Amino acid sequence: MEKQGYVYILALKPNGVLYIGVTSNLVKRIWEHKQGEAEGFTNKYNVKQLVYYEACDSIESAIFREKRLKKWNRNWKVRLIEKQNQHWKDLYLDLLD
């Protein structure tokens, strides 16, 4: 059985810096970003607000989707976020419910 994957977008603030990532454990990975345990871009720019995520059937399909989203222009990414999260709410707490 293949492991499910997730593509997610973090933001510093509405219409601010965006980061697109992929993981097989969304709750754990976002917690790592929020705690500053994810070294690199998100730590450097303090990008910790989960504004978008989508589940994929496998980690491979999540990686494929992540690569496609990273090629999108900024306006397309903003529209994708706002289609599901108009007010740029941090969705992390929703994951914990």
C-alpha positions in Angstrom: 0.0 0.0 0.0 1.4 3.4 -1.0 1.8 6.2 1.6 -0.5 9.2 1.1 1.2 12.5 0.4 0.4 16.1 1.0 1.4 19.3 -0.9 1.2 22.4 1.3 1.8 26.2 1.0 3.1 28.3 3.9 2.9 32.1 4.0 4.4 34.8 6.1 1.3 36.9 5.8 -1.5 37.4 3.2 0.1 38.0 -0.2 3.6 37.7 1.4 6.4 35.2 1.0 5.2 31.7 -0.1 6.8 28.3 0.4 5.5 25.1 -1.2 6.4 21.8 0.3 5.5 18.1 0.3 5.3 15.6 3.1 3.8 12.2 4.1 2.9 13.5 7.6 1.3 17.0 7.3 0.7 17.6 11.0 4.2 16.7 12.0 5.8 18.7 9.2 3.9 21.9 9.9 4.7 21.5 13.6 8.4 21.3 12.6 8.1 24.5 10.6 6.3 26.3 13.4 9.0 25.2 15.9 11.8 26.3 13.6 13.0 22.8 13.2 12.8 22.9 9.4 16.0 24.5 8.4 16.4 26.5 5.3 14.0 28.9 3.5 11.1 28.8 6.0 13.3 29.3 9.0 15.3 32.1 7.3 12.1 34.0 6.3 9.9 33.0 9.3 7.3 31.4 7.0 5.1 29.4 9.3 1.4 29.9 8.5 -0.3 27.0 6.7 -2.6 28.6 4.1 -3.2 25.8 1.7 -2.8 22.0 1.5 -4.1 19.1 -0.6 -4.0 15.4 -0.1 -2.6 13.2 -2.9 -3.0 9.4 -3.4 0.7 8.8 -3.0 3.9 10.6 -2.0 5.0 10.3 -5.6 1.9 12.1 -6.9 2.4 14.8 -4.2 6.0 15.3 -5.3 4.8 15.6 -8.9 2.1 18.2 -7.9 4.6 20.2 -5.8 7.0 20.5 -8.8 4.1 21.7 -11.0 2.9 24.3 -8.4 6.5 25.6 -8.0 6.4 26.4 -11.7 3.2 28.4 -11.5 3.4 32.2 -11.5 2.6 34.0 -8.2 -0.9 35.1 -9.2 -2.0 31.5 -9.9 -0.7 30.4 -6.5 -2.6 33.3 -4.8 -5.8 32.4 -6.6 -5.3 28.7 -5.6 -4.9 29.7 -1.9 -7.8 32.2 -2.0 -10.2 29.7 -3.7 -10.1 27.6 -0.5 -8.8 30.1 2.1 -10.0 33.6 1.2 -8.8 35.2 4.4 -5.4 33.4 4.5 -6.3 31.8 7.9 -3.7 29.5 9.4 -5.1 26.1 8.8 -2.8 24.2 11.2 -5.3 24.2 14.1 -8.0 22.8 11.8 -5.7 19.8 11.2 -5.6 19.1 15.0 -9.4 18.8 15.4 
